Amino acid sequence: MIQVKPFVAIVDDEESVRRAIKRLLRSAGVASETFKTGDEFLEMFESIPSYRPACVALDIQMPGANGLEVQRRLEGSGVPVIFITAHDQAAIRQEAFAKGAAGYLTKPFNDEVLIKAVRAAIAMNDET
């Protein structure tokens, strides 16, 4: 059986954010793939059954499917979600955690906190 290296899917409509997170994760030895929209990510996720990131780092406010919609559509897949958002609202944070979010960080975020959250989510995924 082929062992695929765990990777993180980064979903954010801001290119600079995607690039920064990808670079940060690479520096921590974590592979990643980036997506501009939730719809783009969901198309890949839903059309290729073997495409399974170890974790998804997800913006909340994006055109098309927003972060909460992506989380809803991932429900039952076992893929942990870490939200990264510039718009921290208590009700949205509570909804994200109530639906199983593995983390919730506000932009600008602390690099070490993101790396720890991703590693914890990947470890959580490895246990399933």
N, C-alpha and C positions, 0 to 999 in steps of 0.2 A: 504494500500500500504506500502511496506517495504521501509523505509528510509535508504539508504546506506550512511555511513559516507564518505565524500569526501576524496580522496587519490590522491597522486602524483605518476606518473610513472617516475622512474629514469632510463634513458637509457644511459649507458656508458660502454665502453669495459674495463675500468680499475676497478678492484674489489675494490681497496682502495678508489677510488673516489665514487663509488656506496655506499660503507659502510659509508664513512664520511658524505655524503649528507643525507642518511637515518637516521643516528644518529642525525644530526643537525635538520632535520625536526621533528623527534620524540621529541627532547628537546623543540621544539616550539609547540608541540601538533598536528602535522600534520602527518597523516598516509601515508605510501608510500609502493610501490612495486618496485623491481629492475629487470632490464633486461640487459644482457650482450651485446646484439646487437640490432640494429634497426629491423632486420629480426625477432628476437624472440618476440619483442614487437608487431610488425605488425601482426604476426601470431595470437597472443592472441586477439588483437584489432579487426582484421577482421573476426575471426572465432566465436567470442562470442559477439553478438550484444549488450548485456547488460553490457559488460565490457567497462566502460567509466571513465577514470581518470578525475579529475577536472582540471588537468594540467599535462604536460609532461616536465620534465627537461631532456634535450637532448644534448648529445655530438655531435659535427659536424663530426669529423673524426673517423670513425669506420669501421671495415671490413664489407663487405656486403652492405646493405642499409645504406648510411651515413645520417647524421642528416637532411640535406636539402631534401633528398629523403623521409625520414619519414615525414617531415613537408608537403611535397607535397601530400603524400598519406593520410594525416589527413585533408587536405583541405575540408572544408564544413562540418566537423564533429562538429565544435564548441568547440573543445578541444584546449585550449591555449598552446603554446609552448614557453618554456624558453630555450635558447641555453646556454650551458656552454662549453667553449672551451679553449684549451691551445694555439691554433693557430689563433690569431686574424688577419683577413685580411679584409680590408675595403670593398672590393667587396662582400665577403661572408656575412659580417654584413649587408650591404645594401640589398642584395638579401633576407636575412632572414627577415628583417623588411618589405621589400616591399611585402613579401608574408604573412605578418600578425604576425610575432613573437611578443610575449608579453614581451620578455626581451632577453638580450644578455650579458652574463657575461664572463669575461676571468678568467682562472685559473692562479694563485690561486685567488679565489674570497673572498670578504668580507662576512662573515656569515650573518650579519644583512641585507646586500643588497639582498642576496639570499632569506632569509625568507620574506622580504618585497615584493620581486618580485613574490614569490609563493603565498603569501596571496592576492596580487593584482590580479593575474591571476585567483585564485579560486573565488574571489569576482566578477571578470569579467564574469566568467563562470556561477555563480549563477544568474546573471542578465539576461542571455539568456533563 
